[in-house]
Amino acid sequence: MKLLVMIETLRRNLKTVVLGCYVVLTLVVVADVIRILFAHGHEVPAGEPVGAAEHAPGLWMSLYHIAESWPGFWAGFGLLGCLVLVLVSKSYGHAGVTKPEDYYDE
Amino acid sequence: MNDLWIHPSLILLGGAFLLPLIPKAFKRSYLLAVPLLVFADVLQMLASPNAVHGVVRFLNWTLTFGRVDSLSLVFAVIMSGMCFIGTLYGQHVEEDAQHIASWAYVSGSLGAIFAGDLLTLFLFWEVMAFSSVFLIWFRRTPESIRAGFRYLLVHVAGGLLLLTGIILWIHQKGTNHISFESFGAEAYSAPGLFILAGIILNAAVPPLHAWLPDAYPAGTFNGSVFLSAFTTKTAVYALCRGFAGMELLVWLGTIMALYGVIYAIIENDIRRLFAYHIISQVGYMVAGAGIGTALAINGVCAHAFAHILYKGLLFMGGGAVLHMTGETRMSELGGLYKKMPWTFLLTLIGGLSISAFPLFSGFVSKSMIVSAAFAENWTPAGFLLTLAAIGTFYCNGLKVPYFVWFGKDNCRPEVRALAKDPPWNMLAAMGLAATLCIFLGCYTPALYRLLPDQISASAYHPYSAGHISESLQVLLFTALGFFLLVKLRKIQPHRGTNVDLDWFYRKVGTLFLWLARKPVQTLDNAVGETYLAAGLLPLMKISRFSGIFDNRVIDATVDGIATTVRNLGGRLRGAQRGAVQENLTVVFAVTAVLIFISLFVFNGFAR
């Protein structure tokens, strides 16, 4: 089976695969830097707010402008967001939400 | 009434009705033919959108069975399509009643989608609840029987909320105002809020959500595929129709998106994990309905469309693992890629689609809602929805593929021995869904041309440099975080039950039963002892007449009670075996068909 051979090949060359992943991560951030430098002054960022500001306090708006203008913002958001979400969920589970498997059995 | 228009639910119910009569040799083709016919029936409606069919005078009411417009059509197309995929997936199941139940369920959804008035909506709403419960019961484990009863009770309560709202609405507005349109400013009136409560219960909005992760993982391997697609998305349709632009929904939806993700992260059972992600994904749709702009409603429709396919695909993957191995807990799986490589690949495609990876379907639909949030200055909602997207990729794109198909092999020997790719029809259904997920992601007009607002849809371009860059950064760095946590051994799956709000009716219900049982038992014992001391002994000393009285009356009563208890026991045994459920499915299906047909016949004679 071809699919299985492909997976096995990838697993045998795990070091190369991991290295490739790091290269992709770097390239994604570099591309973002180029994009923002290039777009600076040329175009309005996609999704620029047009409506009234009633739903968004000032803090959120400044965060939005940081997100639109700092290269690599979303990379940090992804990494930190992932760690924070897992941390919050795990502590929520450990705070008594996770019970033994037979909890509901009588 | 246009004579050419046939209600798709009628085809499905008729098809379900005839299914037991079909000879075995033709059954598998018949199972595919009926959903295909339904799909074709819906597709031909695209030729003449914005039409009203099936208007029936019944007593004082004018019922509308076929409101066809761009909003109802986009939901109907994907639901009838999913009916085909789901039936193909379970095509090898030999029990007719299972197919009858799932078709009746889909017909309920399609009926609710095309309903032009509140009473018709309610009728089909109940058809959905009463047919879908069988998809849970047919698994026939004690746990699924119990979960089915809880599911039914919650949905009966939800249906009553909806009905209360409708009755109050009619009471206020008069019998001529039952058409189902946007409630506008009346959304916050008492009838509006009751109707809203009934709908958001079906959409699984917290705190009315606990039925979903309780019931869906308890369903049969193929029943859960149907369950994942229809109930919540019908509710999303109803929100778009009746409550678009209601600000409360933006907050509820955002909370929902995060709530589902947090529970999914600590979940061990993959089908329950997927169920929590339904809550999370429907959260995007509820928020979109709350934003209510043309772009947002387009986004909701597109996301519901894409969601039905990729969530169906994920549940098919989870169902395949369950069907082949009998196990769905990540802590008891692992390393299955050698045994089930195709299931892995197809489920991964579902995982990448739900995570909104570029070139997959979620990317072109979810972004519409998030863009609409930022464009309307719902900035906090926009950020929080993006945060939820991180959790979505973490679970569906990384954690499930890793701990089921790679990672440490924790399989019991019998699980490992049973594991292999499922039968061809299951793989074909998954392949079809996966192909569509990629197709929708790559060729955007296919989906965008179906959306209600064409001006907004043609102006929206998901593949902008900024959007691709943002998505890739968020997703790939989430992956970095995941592998960091794997390396640190922080996220090994563990056995456990996560307590959700169903605790209130599961634990408090038990307490109530105990309270009820305890006094009753005490009373029963007391009566028994009194009878022995004060009744039986004196009786033995009294005359023959009393003896006859004793024989005739008291014995008969005792015998009667004994017989009743035995019969009741027999019925409960029947429930455990599923015999009662089987009979009930047929009864419900037949009743639905009869009501449907008699309405149309009645209407024919009335003219």
Interface residues (C-beta under 8 A of the other chain):
Chain A: M1 L3 L4 I7 C21 V24 L25 V28 V29 A31 D32 R35 A39 P45 A46 G47 E48 P49 V50 G51 A52 A53 E54 H55 A56 W60 M61 L63 Y64 A67 G72 F73 W74 A75 G76 F77 G78 L79 G81 C82 L83 L85 V86 V88 S89 K90 Y92 G93 G96 V97 T98 K99 P100 E101 D102 Y103 Y104 E106
Chain B: V250 V261 I262 Y263 I265 I266 Y337 K338 P341 W342 L345 S371 F374 A375 E376 N377 W378 T379 P380 A381 G382 F383 T386 L387 I390 G391 Y394 S464 A465 G466 H467 S469 E470 L472 Q473 V474 L475 L476 F477 T478 A479 L480 G481 F482 L484 L485 K490 I491 H494 R495 G496 T497 N498 V499 R506 K507 T510
